Amino acid sequence: MIQVGFIKNIDFKMTKEERREYNKEHYKKNKGKVNERSREYRQNNKDKIKEWHKEHYIKNKDRIAERSREYRQNNKDKIKERSRSYHNKNKDKIKEYQKQYAQSGKSKIARSKYYQNNKYKILKKNKKWHNKNKDKIKGYQKQYTESEKFKIWQSKYFQENKGKVAERAREYRQNNKDKIKEYHKTKKYRVSITNTRHKRRARTKQTDITTKYLLELKSKTSHCEICGKKLKDNIHLDHIIPLNVGGLHIKSNIRYVHAKCNLQRPKNGSDIIQFRLL
């Protein structure tokens, strides 16, 4: 019989439970000393420890993955809170690290490699997300296409790729003749053409009028603004101060009127100009 630590009368060696208890008690009594010794060991044996971890992970890969999965499932809130807390405390540090990582070129290589290895998984996930968020995506696309940033990019791209854009448009027209014919019959197309024609006449590319705005104005205008009678089918987009006397193709200078009323107006806009002078 021997005595080991605080446990008496053990036959030759301890069981696992006894060893655990002994280690706990020993750590409590010698906490500072044990931590110091561990720190020294880690500093002096970095490569050895890395190698051991690597070997251990390879041997126990499935078991470690399963244990990690279980932990994540059982501690979702805890993990989220810890992650949020770390981000809030280290915002500048994280930004700097992300910037350095992006500049190093490693991120592009890593993303490309990950995409190649998980192509179908990513496409499936993206498709699922798109189906769930169609309205959100449409709203974002609409907001972006109406922004000044998009207009600048579009203009720049067209200037740099005129031949390419023209070739692509030609191919599209050849391959989609029936589709284009159907589109030409729509109200949206007619309004768009009207807007384009008036912009040309005004000799300007800068205007606050869009096809969408014209469609809305058309639907809201129920009576002719010249004669006051109800509008029917034959209507014109009229410039209050005509373009040929310096009027602008802008929202405050347009209205929908009867075609007959529009054609009977003086071409120099004297009816409006005289009224405004009075």
BAFI-3210 file (N, C-alpha, C; in Angstrom, 3 decimals, decimal comma, padded with zeros to 6 digits):
// residues 278
n [1|2|3|4|5|6|7|8|9|10|11|12|13|14|15|16|17|18|19|20|21|22|23|24|25|26|27|28|29|30|31|32|33|34|35|36|37|38|39|40|41|42|43|44|45|46|47|48|49|50|51|52|53|54|55|56|57|58|59|60|61|62|63|64|65|66|67|68|69|70|71|72|73|74|75|76|77|78|79|80|81|82|83|84|85|86|87|88|89|90|91|92|93|94|95|96|97|98|99|100|101|102|103|104|105|106|107|108|109|110|111|112|113|114|115|116|117|118|119|120|121|122|123|124|125|126|127|128|129|130|131|132|133|134|135|136|137|138|139|140|141|142|143|144|145|146|147|148|149|150|151|152|153|154|155|156|157|158|159|160|161|162|163|164|165|166|167|168|169|170|171|172|173|174|175|176|177|178|179|180|181|182|183|184|185|186|187|188|189|190|191|192|193|194|195|196|197|198|199|200|201|202|203|204|205|206|207|208|209|210|211|212|213|214|215|216|217|218|219|220|221|222|223|224|225|226|227|228|229|230|231|232|233|234|235|236|237|238|239|240|241|242|243|244|245|246|247|248|249|250|251|252|253|254|255|256|257|258|259|260|261|262|263|264|265|266|267|268|269|270|271|272|273|274|275|276|277|278]
n.u [000,849|000,414|000,857|-000,482|-000,291|-003,139|-004,713|-005,283|-004,108|-004,038|-004,068|-001,265|-001,793|-003,678|-007,205|-009,024|-010,916|-009,958|-007,461|-008,281|-009,497|-007,327|-005,646|-007,220|-007,269|-004,556|-004,054|-005,562|-004,144|-001,660|-001,887|-000,738|001,955|001,687|000,483|002,523|004,561|003,336|003,104|005,778|006,541|004,954|006,020|008,618|008,263|006,849|006,730|006,674|004,265|002,436|002,774|001,887|-000,818|-001,696|-001,344|-003,041|-005,500|-005,783|-005,971|-008,311|-010,360|-013,135|-014,436|-013,827|-015,066|-017,744|-018,139|-017,743|-019,865|-022,064|-021,632|-021,982|-024,677|-025,923|-025,212|-025,939|-026,892|-025,047|-022,650|-023,229|-023,512|-020,939|-019,445|-020,554|-019,855|-017,050|-016,641|-017,670|-015,838|-013,479|-013,535|-011,957|-009,573|-010,404|-011,277|-008,853|-007,421|-008,983|-008,650|-005,865|-005,756|-007,320|-005,773|-003,513|-004,048|-004,621|-007,233|-008,750|-007,707|-008,372|-011,194|-011,744|-010,763|-012,399|-014,874|-014,581|-014,358|-016,814|-018,897|-021,556|-022,953|-022,870|-024,242|-026,762|-027,481|-027,481|-029,552|-031,746|-031,777|-032,286|-034,866|-036,305|-036,003|-036,969|-038,435|-036,934|-034,484|-035,275|-036,028|-033,551|-032,083|-033,557|-033,249|-030,481|-030,136|-031,391|-029,753|-027,179|-024,612|-024,768|-025,558|-023,301|-021,388|-022,538|-022,462|-019,685|-018,871|-020,141|-018,827|-016,244|-016,665|-018,013|-018,153|-018,419|-020,836|-022,638|-022,438|-023,429|-026,050|-026,993|-026,893|-028,767|-031,125|-031,415|-031,819|-034,132|-036,528|-039,367|-040,024|-039,226|-041,001|-043,411|-042,905|-042,794|-045,416|-046,368|-047,483|-045,535|-043,278|-044,052|-044,306|-041,662|-040,317|-041,444|-040,417|-037,652|-037,575|-038,365|-036,297|-034,227|-035,091|-034,964|-032,305|-030,682|-029,169|-029,455|-031,975|-034,839|-036,850|-038,277|-039,148|-040,836|-041,877|-043,368|-045,314|-046,675|-047,614|-049,305|-051,257|-052,349|-053,368|-056,434|-057,989|-057,855|-055,473|-055,742|-058,309|-059,933|-061,621|-062,477|-059,845|-059,204|-058,353|-056,627|-054,020|-051,515|-048,113|-047,332|-045,266|-045,234|-043,976|-042,824|-040,274|-038,901|-038,701|-037,013|-037,913|-037,717|-037,082|-038,336|-039,780|-041,488|-042,344|-044,018|-047,055|-050,071|-052,254|-055,167|-054,665|-055,624|-055,942|-053,313|-052,142|-053,410|-052,335|-050,284|-047,127|-044,995|-045,581|-046,979|-049,462|-049,197|-046,958|-047,765|-049,891|-048,502|-046,936|-048,864]
n.v [-001,190|002,275|005,834|008,526|011,861|013,460|011,281|008,243|004,864|003,495|000,986|000,404|001,969|004,908|005,218|006,542|008,467|009,037|010,072|012,403|013,830|014,131|015,747|018,067|018,975|019,347|021,406|023,518|024,013|024,778|026,785|029,258|028,517|026,312|027,532|029,324|027,537|026,241|028,340|028,919|026,516|026,499|028,689|027,828|025,598|025,876|024,953|022,193|021,890|022,826|020,868|018,640|019,312|019,345|016,659|015,447|016,533|015,448|012,728|012,689|013,929|013,663|013,266|015,643|017,502|016,749|017,228|019,993|020,819|020,050|021,685|024,242|024,129|023,883|026,207|028,643|031,291|032,164|032,102|033,983|036,312|036,521|036,878|039,303|041,017|040,945|042,080|044,679|045,693|045,619|046,996|048,762|047,338|044,999|046,041|047,029|044,649|043,282|044,975|044,755|042,039|041,907|043,455|041,905|039,943|037,376|036,895|036,855|034,600|032,648|032,843|032,156|029,531|028,318|028,635|027,061|024,525|024,282|024,791|023,955|023,792|026,473|027,768|026,604|027,506|030,294|030,479|029,669|031,742|033,950|033,334|033,605|036,289|038,054|040,496|042,222|042,239|043,335|045,879|046,873|046,811|048,599|050,967|051,295|051,526|053,918|055,704|058,283|057,353|054,953|055,944|057,446|055,403|053,846|055,592|055,950|053,303|052,845|054,677|053,598|051,102|051,075|049,697|047,022|047,107|047,870|045,660|043,627|044,534|044,358|041,578|040,779|041,918|040,464|037,872|038,064|038,902|038,587|039,045|041,705|042,938|042,562|044,094|046,637|047,193|047,914|050,189|051,336|051,375|053,217|055,579|055,823|056,255|058,694|060,338|060,160|061,305|063,951|064,749|064,774|066,788|068,919|069,077|068,070|066,031|066,015|065,691|065,619|063,910|060,725|057,533|056,170|058,263|059,633|057,723|057,595|060,241|060,309|058,458|059,766|062,128|063,219|065,052|067,367|069,947|072,236|072,616|071,573|069,397|065,854|063,509|061,235|058,711|059,824|061,555|064,053|064,691|067,695|070,600|073,239|075,793|076,004|073,912|074,989|077,682|077,932|076,528|074,000|070,472|069,325|068,294|070,317|071,618|070,174|068,532|066,576|066,697|067,126|065,940|067,546|070,037|070,609|070,811|073,047|075,094|078,091|077,953|079,303|079,533|081,703|082,024|081,129|082,600|085,287|085,266|084,813|087,094|089,003]
n.w [000,000|-000,760|-000,268|-002,021|-002,653|-001,427|-001,279|000,279|000,811|-001,832|-004,276|-005,915|-008,488|-009,587|-010,394|-013,277|-012,435|-009,845|-010,475|-011,822|-009,765|-008,048|-009,671|-009,872|-007,220|-006,791|-008,657|-007,589|-005,238|-006,233|-008,208|-009,338|-009,750|-011,485|-013,751|-014,512|-015,175|-017,317|-019,131|-019,684|-020,845|-023,187|-024,574|-025,078|-026,647|-029,076|-031,807|-031,443|-030,035|-031,977|-033,942|-032,523|-032,105|-034,743|-035,561|-033,720|-034,518|-037,102|-036,504|-035,004|-036,400|-037,232|-034,790|-033,428|-035,122|-034,840|-032,108|-032,056|-033,663|-032,103|-029,891|-031,024|-031,779|-029,289|-028,017|-029,295|-028,792|-026,904|-028,369|-030,376|-028,836|-027,742|-030,055|-031,014|-028,930|-029,086|-031,645|-031,274|-029,438|-030,868|-033,355|-035,026|-035,184|-036,486|-038,950|-039,982|-040,188|-042,108|-044,281|-044,768|-045,363|-047,683|-049,419|-049,639|-051,475|-050,870|-050,129|-052,505|-053,790|-051,911|-051,911|-054,558|-054,651|-052,724|-053,955|-056,269|-055,097|-053,874|-055,608|-056,573|-054,201|-053,304|-055,414|-055,147|-052,604|-053,059|-054,935|-053,409|-051,499|-053,174|-054,127|-051,762|-051,189|-053,202|-053,504|-051,911|-053,279|-055,750|-054,898|-054,008|-056,419|-057,964|-056,499|-056,786|-059,607|-060,068|-058,890|-058,775|-058,900|-060,387|-062,880|-063,622|-063,756|-065,813|-068,009|-068,269|-068,771|-071,220|-072,902|-072,887|-074,001|-076,516|-079,057|-078,242|-076,764|-078,797|-080,498|-078,865|-078,498|-081,108|-081,543|-079,613|-080,655|-083,020|-082,048|-080,560|-081,851|-081,878|-079,212|-078,930|-080,711|-079,364|-077,077|-078,219|-078,582|-076,146|-073,547|-071,975|-073,657|-075,647|-074,154|-073,263|-075,685|-076,378|-074,359|-074,929|-077,470|-076,952|-075,318|-077,146|-078,825|-077,077|-076,893|-074,846|-072,307|-069,694|-067,506|-065,316|-065,796|-066,052|-067,564|-065,865|-064,309|-066,260|-066,901|-064,459|-064,271|-066,466|-065,727|-063,539|-064,573|-065,424|-066,771|-069,521|-069,523|-070,918|-072,232|-070,288|-070,453|-070,196|-070,536|-073,199|-075,453|-077,502|-076,817|-076,002|-074,989|-073,665|-073,795|-071,626|-071,825|-074,963|-076,491|-078,643|-078,111|-076,039|-073,831|-071,245|-070,985|-068,509|-065,319|-064,253|-066,517|-068,166|-069,350|-069,778|-072,487|-074,686|-078,017|-080,093|-078,815|-078,221|-080,775|-081,723|-080,300|-080,248|-081,891|-080,848|-078,223|-077,284|-076,073|-073,405|-072,566|-072,834|-071,005|-068,634|-068,510|-068,049]
ca.u [000,000|001,187|000,097|-000,178|-000,974|-004,076|-005,502|-004,568|-004,390|-004,360|-003,312|-000,331|-002,040|-005,001|-008,169|-009,197|-011,651|-009,056|-006,434|-008,929|-009,672|-005,991|-005,185|-008,001|-006,791|-003,180|-004,122|-006,052|-003,083|-000,448|-002,383|000,233|003,138|001,307|000,285|003,833|005,272|002,657|003,472|007,183|006,576|004,376|006,973|009,822|007,948|005,778|006,682|006,291|002,832|001,729|002,848|001,021|-002,204|-001,960|-001,482|-004,241|-006,667|-005,886|-006,424|-009,637|-011,070|-014,594|-014,883|-013,723|-016,116|-019,028|-018,197|-017,898|-021,238|-022,943|-021,436|-022,603|-026,136|-026,379|-024,790|-026,081|-027,003|-023,774|-021,657|-023,606|-023,211|-019,486|-018,992|-020,975|-019,049|-015,688|-016,695|-017,860|-014,607|-012,299|-013,951|-010,828|-008,628|-010,990|-011,236|-007,453|-007,050|-009,691|-008,004|-004,571|-006,019|-007,805|-004,644|-002,494|-004,418|-004,956|-008,690|-009,227|-007,286|-009,172|-012,582|-011,763|-010,564|-013,607|-015,963|-014,342|-014,609|-018,194|-019,662|-022,975|-023,491|-023,030|-025,308|-028,027|-027,735|-027,819|-030,871|-032,703|-031,841|-032,934|-036,301|-036,881|-035,834|-037,168|-038,854|-035,794|-033,496|-035,834|-035,946|-032,147|-031,686|-034,245|-032,576|-029,145|-030,224|-031,844|-028,744|-026,223|-023,436|-025,015|-025,572|-021,899|-020,745|-023,123|-021,928|-018,256|-018,763|-020,540|-017,756|-015,081|-017,000|-019,042|-018,228|-018,899|-022,255|-023,376|-022,453|-024,324|-027,409|-027,327|-027,149|-030,027|-032,235|-031,551|-032,282|-035,370|-037,384|-040,776|-040,090|-039,111|-042,266|-044,411|-042,566|-043,110|-046,862|-046,721|-047,620|-044,240|-042,388|-044,490|-043,954|-040,200|-039,946|-041,849|-039,431|-036,373|-037,729|-038,387|-034,932|-033,451|-035,538|-034,460|-030,843|-030,079|-029,184|-029,738|-033,394|-035,332|-038,005|-038,018|-040,311|-041,715|-042,577|-044,356|-046,418|-047,427|-048,291|-050,368|-052,336|-052,958|-054,027|-057,748|-058,590|-056,947|-055,145|-056,019|-059,760|-060,585|-062,468|-061,887|-058,901|-059,526|-057,216|-055,706|-053,442|-050,132|-047,282|-047,150|-044,361|-045,957|-043,173|-042,297|-038,818|-038,283|-038,480|-036,154|-038,488|-036,894|-037,743|-038,253|-041,086|-042,337|-042,712|-044,762|-048,429|-050,784|-053,431|-055,712|-053,816|-056,201|-055,616|-051,860|-051,831|-053,988|-051,551|-049,246|-045,841|-044,043|-046,030|-047,396|-050,632|-048,712|-046,002|-048,558|-050,655|-047,557|-046,507|-049,961]
ca.v [000,000|003,517|007,072|009,474|013,146|013,459|010,045|007,199|003,446|003,158|-000,171|000,618|003,166|005,523|005,091|007,812|009,396|009,426|010,931|013,678|014,500|014,499|016,875|019,239|019,411|019,818|022,687|024,517|024,338|025,291|027,452|030,197|027,754|025,495|028,450|029,832|026,434|026,014|029,455|028,698|025,354|026,906|029,582|027,086|024,412|026,263|024,059|020,878|021,948|022,920|019,544|017,738|019,687|018,932|015,192|015,137|016,892|014,472|011,443|012,800|014,938|013,479|013,434|017,084|018,182|016,412|017,932|021,419|020,976|019,946|022,892|025,375|023,966|024,056|027,495|029,646|032,639|032,465|032,359|035,264|037,380|036,625|037,436|040,706|041,728|041,069|043,038|046,033|046,113|045,602|047,423|049,307|046,238|044,101|046,760|047,057|043,278|042,992|045,780|044,120|040,730|042,159|043,969|040,855|039,061|036,047|036,735|036,469|033,205|031,807|032,838|031,398|028,123|027,856|028,562|025,891|023,303|024,237|025,510|023,589|024,132|027,931|028,112|026,158|028,424|031,597|030,354|029,608|033,086|034,812|033,028|034,097|037,743|038,676|041,905|042,936|042,383|044,294|047,199|047,290|047,065|049,822|052,076|051,472|051,988|055,318|056,530|059,017|056,482|054,028|056,721|057,772|054,143|053,443|056,496|055,626|051,972|052,974|055,386|052,708|049,827|051,365|048,605|045,829|047,336|047,864|044,265|042,864|044,993|043,791|040,141|040,645|042,221|039,351|036,656|038,298|039,747|038,499|039,676|043,153|043,363|042,611|045,234|047,856|047,421|048,287|051,600|051,757|051,668|054,459|056,692|055,913|056,876|060,111|060,999|060,217|062,268|065,306|065,047|065,118|068,120|069,910|069,011|067,898|064,695|066,242|065,919|064,887|063,115|059,317|056,826|055,870|059,514|059,927|056,767|058,023|061,498|059,958|057,779|060,726|063,221|062,758|066,100|068,202|071,181|073,406|072,815|071,129|068,224|064,564|062,932|059,878|057,981|060,621|062,618|064,453|065,279|069,090|071,459|074,480|076,725|075,106|073,705|075,824|079,053|077,879|075,733|072,843|069,162|069,017|067,960|071,505|072,229|069,231|068,167|065,805|067,432|066,559|066,163|068,670|071,267|070,819|071,226|074,376|076,099|078,793|077,254|080,094|079,519|083,069|081,976|080,997|083,673|086,511|085,104|084,957|088,491|089,735]
ca.w [000,000|-000,799|-000,133|-003,100|-002,418|-000,309|-001,332|001,015|000,598|-003,221|-004,742|-007,028|-009,331|-009,469|-011,490|-013,996|-011,563|-008,757|-011,088|-012,086|-008,469|-007,576|-010,494|-009,474|-005,906|-006,984|-009,373|-006,637|-004,284|-006,905|-009,416|-009,900|-010,158|-012,664|-014,889|-014,908|-015,830|-018,607|-020,001|-020,093|-021,754|-024,480|-025,251|-025,481|-027,473|-029,996|-032,976|-030,940|-029,703|-033,262|-034,564|-031,762|-032,416|-036,118|-035,541|-032,941|-035,331|-038,195|-035,927|-034,372|-037,179|-037,188|-033,405|-033,125|-035,902|-034,212|-030,824|-032,381|-034,157|-030,926|-029,063|-031,718|-031,700|-027,900|-027,453|-030,362|-028,219|-026,242|-029,427|-030,993|-027,883|-027,647|-031,331|-031,032|-027,939|-029,634|-032,756|-030,727|-028,753|-031,756|-034,698|-035,803|-035,377|-037,498|-040,238|-040,421|-040,591|-043,356|-045,318|-045,055|-045,976|-049,048|-050,211|-049,825|-052,594|-050,351|-050,057|-053,843|-054,011|-051,001|-052,394|-055,816|-054,297|-052,019|-054,944|-057,122|-054,322|-053,359|-056,625|-056,604|-052,883|-053,289|-056,365|-054,543|-051,487|-053,652|-055,563|-052,303|-050,922|-054,165|-054,126|-050,508|-051,050|-054,515|-053,359|-051,343|-054,360|-056,708|-054,275|-054,011|-057,811|-058,381|-055,798|-057,355|-061,005|-060,076|-058,214|-059,602|-059,023|-061,497|-064,131|-063,942|-064,183|-067,098|-069,035|-068,409|-069,401|-072,623|-073,614|-073,001|-074,662|-077,514|-080,034|-077,530|-076,435|-080,067|-080,973|-077,984|-078,802|-082,427|-081,329|-078,873|-081,574|-083,966|-081,356|-079,799|-082,691|-081,440|-077,897|-079,155|-081,329|-078,284|-076,217|-078,961|-078,492|-074,775|-073,175|-071,435|-074,783|-076,301|-073,261|-073,277|-076,967|-076,278|-073,498|-075,670|-078,579|-076,395|-074,843|-078,342|-079,274|-076,108|-077,028|-073,514|-071,699|-068,276|-067,242|-064,145|-066,243|-066,361|-068,120|-064,729|-063,941|-067,308|-066,731|-063,275|-064,618|-067,417|-064,990|-062,598|-065,302|-065,916|-067,614|-070,320|-068,802|-071,778|-072,360|-069,053|-070,688|-069,805|-071,502|-073,676|-076,033|-078,314|-075,967|-076,285|-073,933|-074,093|-073,030|-071,338|-072,641|-076,009|-076,560|-079,686|-077,627|-074,848|-072,742|-070,843|-070,853|-067,070|-064,718|-064,045|-067,803|-069,008|-068,974|-070,792|-073,011|-075,926|-079,199|-080,831|-078,066|-078,338|-082,148|-081,948|-079,564|-081,039|-081,801|-080,047|-076,830|-076,917|-075,186|-072,021|-072,260|-072,635|-069,764|-067,510|-068,445|-067,428]
c.u [000,891|000,258|000,529|-000,979|-001,873|-004,901|-004,696|-004,983|-004,856|-003,490|-002,585|-000,612|-003,490|-005,898|-008,294|-009,868|-010,755|-007,963|-007,011|-009,073|-008,341|-005,471|-005,900|-007,457|-005,393|-003,164|-004,580|-004,948|-001,914|-000,781|-001,334|001,439|002,865|001,165|001,610|004,614|004,682|003,046|004,886|007,282|006,055|005,332|008,179|009,549|006,818|005,619|006,191|004,781|001,995|001,639|001,905|-000,455|-002,615|-002,217|-002,780|-005,507|-006,884|-006,452|-007,880|-010,550|-012,591|-015,145|-014,886|-014,832|-017,489|-019,219|-018,418|-019,329|-022,243|-022,854|-022,139|-024,124|-026,675|-026,067|-024,884|-026,088|-025,688|-022,708|-021,929|-023,202|-021,706|-018,911|-019,320|-020,112|-017,630|-015,646|-016,819|-016,586|-013,432|-012,635|-012,781|-009,821|-009,108|-010,934|-009,832|-007,014|-007,701|-009,055|-006,680|-004,761|-006,463|-006,665|-003,606|-002,790|-004,816|-006,456|-009,266|-008,918|-008,156|-010,615|-012,722|-011,660|-011,807|-014,760|-015,814|-014,678|-016,063|-019,187|-021,167|-023,669|-023,803|-024,182|-026,683|-028,450|-028,178|-029,222|-031,968|-032,900|-032,564|-034,445|-037,002|-036,922|-036,019|-037,506|-037,712|-034,753|-033,978|-035,720|-034,529|-031,694|-032,284|-033,558|-031,217|-029,219|-030,699|-030,815|-027,798|-024,981|-023,573|-024,957|-024,157|-021,183|-021,212|-022,547|-020,453|-018,069|-019,092|-019,443|-016,557|-015,359|-018,082|-019,251|-018,843|-020,402|-023,106|-023,523|-023,435|-025,795|-027,896|-027,691|-028,492|-031,226|-032,489|-032,168|-033,626|-036,360|-038,836|-040,980|-040,078|-040,396|-043,355|-044,180|-042,946|-044,604|-047,283|-046,754|-046,281|-043,287|-042,750|-044,111|-042,451|-039,703|-040,287|-040,820|-038,105|-036,437|-037,681|-037,013|-034,038|-033,800|-035,011|-032,938|-030,149|-030,161|-029,540|-031,212|-033,815|-036,525|-037,553|-039,280|-041,330|-042,545|-043,669|-045,572|-047,305|-048,248|-049,491|-051,558|-053,067|-053,744|-055,326|-058,398|-057,513|-056,716|-055,319|-057,525|-060,546|-061,475|-061,704|-060,983|-059,339|-058,268|-056,177|-055,147|-051,981|-049,431|-046,914|-046,150|-045,033|-045,273|-042,473|-040,768|-038,163|-038,130|-037,714|-036,727|-037,638|-037,735|-037,557|-039,676|-042,026|-042,825|-043,499|-046,154|-049,020|-052,061|-053,995|-054,773|-054,289|-055,834|-054,145|-051,511|-052,378|-053,231|-050,575|-047,891|-044,818|-044,462|-046,530|-048,605|-050,210|-047,852|-046,747|-049,303|-049,731|-047,063|-047,574|-049,985]
c.v [001,249|004,703|008,019|010,733|013,058|012,176|008,917|005,811|003,124|001,984|000,188|001,847|003,625|005,140|006,463|008,865|009,938|010,374|012,339|014,499|015,000|015,732|018,176|019,838|020,006|021,197|023,808|024,989|025,062|026,054|028,346|029,494|026,965|026,381|028,990|028,782|026,138|027,086|029,283|027,566|025,740|027,792|028,832|025,937|024,684|025,295|022,668|020,817|022,006|021,557|018,556|018,013|019,202|017,425|014,779|015,403|015,869|013,147|011,501|013,802|014,849|013,743|014,932|017,868|017,964|017,179|019,438|021,716|020,984|021,210|024,095|025,323|024,271|025,437|028,641|031,077|033,098|032,864|033,712|036,445|037,620|037,289|038,932|041,562|041,965|042,111|044,469|046,577|046,305|046,022|047,883|048,210|045,300|044,746|046,756|045,688|042,933|043,727|045,144|042,804|040,887|042,609|042,882|039,944|037,668|035,808|036,282|035,006|032,264|031,704|031,989|029,894|027,537|027,676|027,323|024,584|023,149|024,908|025,226|023,943|025,637|028,359|027,761|027,122|029,795|031,595|030,395|031,007|034,044|034,593|033,579|035,626|038,503|040,163|042,779|043,236|043,418|045,728|047,742|047,653|048,372|051,053|052,362|052,043|053,437|056,262|057,204|058,180|055,547|054,754|057,062|056,527|053,734|054,273|056,175|054,305|052,060|053,634|054,465|051,451|049,988|050,204|047,353|045,929|047,241|046,437|043,416|043,225|044,403|042,305|039,929|040,877|041,071|038,106|036,814|039,178|039,763|039,221|041,207|043,706|043,529|043,827|046,549|048,187|047,961|049,804|052,162|052,161|053,001|055,686|056,930|056,618|058,371|060,905|061,196|061,282|063,707|065,708|065,465|066,533|069,213|069,998|068,940|066,442|064,797|066,583|065,118|064,003|061,699|058,704|056,536|057,107|059,825|058,997|057,162|059,293|061,221|059,338|058,741|061,834|062,718|063,770|066,908|069,525|072,435|073,665|072,370|069,913|066,939|064,028|061,526|059,251|058,888|061,798|062,863|064,885|066,683|069,793|072,823|075,653|075,868|075,054|074,656|077,288|079,041|077,134|074,497|071,576|068,692|068,842|069,156|072,128|071,278|068,961|067,321|066,545|066,668|066,868|067,397|070,007|071,628|071,374|072,620|075,486|076,820|078,114|078,000|080,184|080,867|083,073|081,924|082,186|084,984|086,464|085,334|086,397|089,362|089,452]
c.w [000,000|-000,584|-001,251|-002,854|-001,205|-000,267|-000,688|000,567|-000,828|-003,633|-006,030|-007,891|-009,218|-010,647|-012,159|-013,133|-010,448|-009,274|-011,346|-010,799|-007,921|-008,326|-010,123|-008,186|-006,005|-007,650|-008,441|-005,691|-004,941|-008,196|-010,093|-010,487|-011,443|-013,901|-015,419|-015,681|-017,220|-019,613|-020,555|-021,112|-023,144|-025,270|-025,811|-026,445|-028,465|-031,163|-032,583|-030,663|-030,983|-033,934|-033,871|-032,069|-033,802|-036,189|-034,834|-033,767|-036,446|-037,674|-035,452|-035,077|-037,032|-035,787|-033,009|-033,833|-035,269|-032,900|-031,035|-032,833|-032,993|-030,073|-029,695|-031,633|-030,307|-027,318|-028,469|-029,815|-027,588|-027,275|-030,096|-030,112|-027,782|-028,904|-031,412|-030,105|-028,461|-030,752|-032,261|-030,078|-029,716|-033,190|-035,569|-036,144|-036,493|-038,880|-040,827|-040,924|-041,928|-044,533|-045,749|-045,801|-047,425|-049,962|-050,513|-051,010|-052,147|-050,374|-051,398|-054,124|-053,175|-051,477|-053,651|-055,549|-053,644|-053,006|-055,824|-056,394|-053,877|-054,310|-056,541|-055,293|-052,809|-054,200|-055,805|-053,424|-052,010|-054,248|-054,497|-051,701|-051,859|-054,185|-052,890|-050,454|-052,368|-054,410|-052,851|-052,428|-055,383|-056,184|-054,302|-055,428|-058,324|-057,788|-056,433|-058,776|-061,107|-059,456|-059,213|-059,882|-060,221|-062,832|-064,583|-064,460|-065,567|-068,238|-069,336|-069,153|-070,885|-073,452|-073,874|-073,829|-075,723|-078,494|-079,435|-077,240|-077,698|-080,604|-080,167|-078,257|-080,124|-082,302|-080,636|-079,793|-082,549|-083,311|-080,652|-080,563|-082,211|-080,112|-078,032|-079,770|-080,275|-077,380|-076,882|-078,912|-077,128|-074,577|-072,708|-072,557|-075,426|-075,469|-073,262|-074,539|-076,952|-075,483|-074,219|-076,775|-078,066|-075,848|-076,011|-078,813|-078,354|-076,134|-075,672|-073,078|-070,225|-068,098|-066,022|-064,499|-066,590|-066,955|-067,027|-064,354|-064,964|-067,207|-065,554|-063,576|-065,526|-066,703|-064,040|-063,313|-065,907|-066,866|-068,342|-069,608|-069,661|-071,844|-071,129|-069,212|-070,352|-070,916|-071,899|-074,266|-076,684|-077,496|-076,331|-074,998|-074,408|-073,186|-072,861|-072,039|-073,683|-076,045|-077,563|-079,282|-076,295|-073,655|-072,459|-070,735|-069,407|-066,513|-064,629|-065,355|-068,708|-068,444|-070,094|-071,178|-074,209|-077,095|-079,968|-080,160|-078,219|-079,717|-082,463|-081,215|-080,500|-080,833|-080,955|-078,575|-076,352|-075,985|-073,720|-071,634|-071,984|-071,298|-068,547|-067,361|-067,789|-065,922]
res [m|i|q|v|g|f|i|k|n|i|d|f|k|m|t|k|e|e|r|r|e|y|n|k|e|h|y|k|k|n|k|g|k|v|n|e|r|s|r|e|y|r|q|n|n|k|d|k|i|k|e|w|h|k|e|h|y|i|k|n|k|d|r|i|a|e|r|s|r|e|y|r|q|n|n|k|d|k|i|k|e|r|s|r|s|y|h|n|k|n|k|d|k|i|k|e|y|q|k|q|y|a|q|s|g|k|s|k|i|a|r|s|k|y|y|q|n|n|k|y|k|i|l|k|k|n|k|k|w|h|n|k|n|k|d|k|i|k|g|y|q|k|q|y|t|e|s|e|k|f|k|i|w|q|s|k|y|f|q|e|n|k|g|k|v|a|e|r|a|r|e|y|r|q|n|n|k|d|k|i|k|e|y|h|k|t|k|k|y|r|v|s|i|t|n|t|r|h|k|r|r|a|r|t|k|q|t|d|i|t|t|k|y|l|l|e|l|k|s|k|t|s|h|c|e|i|c|g|k|k|l|k|d|n|i|h|l|d|h|i|i|p|l|n|v|g|g|l|h|i|k|s|n|i|r|y|v|h|a|k|c|n|l|q|r|p|k|n|g|s|d|i|i|q|f|r|l|l]
***
